[in-house]
């Protein structure tokens, strides 16, 4: 099994450090790492430091850094605009797309989104997505932590502006004729992938996105849930772009 990864605000500048706080608790108490075991520290911005445990305490680990590294950000950058879903389906979607390599997740307040994020409740919901992405990135041993867009949600107009500024944009829709497996993909820049909520994407939203430069695409003959459509599409993109 590969060494577990823990996210820190900043990588150590010296050769030794003490891992404490929530990550130290998880490493020492939950995963029960012991002297001699290895782990990886990451700053979420591509930097990494491999380390070995030299002492284990209550919720803390003393570490010795054995090597350092840096992973370039993947190109092109992959952005998933995820229609806000009810219950835990949105968090399931965030977890899955993070594990397969998304670079940014944009919560989208689609017209058919049953759940609506407003005020403090909306910010709490967004923070759940942030926490979910963080844990999924650690599980996947990702040195880059995906960004969850800063606003509690984004309107169709703001998503359209994001599409207009991208190198390529695709909207998943069961009525599309083109397949994501065959459309041309940009080699650089940003690719935006739009996933609708449970009720689908309204006609006026499709028209707005098309006017901004997006193409509607489909994956296959079946219609996937909002919690699985994004990860299926990202798997196609990761393969075609040779990220995988």
Secondary structure, 3 states (H helix, E strand, C coil): CCCEEEECCCCCCCCEEEECHHHHHHHHHHCCCCCCCEEEEECCECEEEEEEEEEECCCCEEEEEEEEEECCCCCCEEEEEEECCCCCHHHHHHHHHHHCCCCEEEEECCCCCCCCCCHHHHHHHHHHHHHHHHHHHHHCCCCECCEECCCCCECHHHHHHHHHCCCEEEEECCCCCCECCCCCCCCCCEEEEEECCCCCCCHHHHHHHHHHCCEEEECCCCCCCHHHHHHHHHHHHHHHCCCC
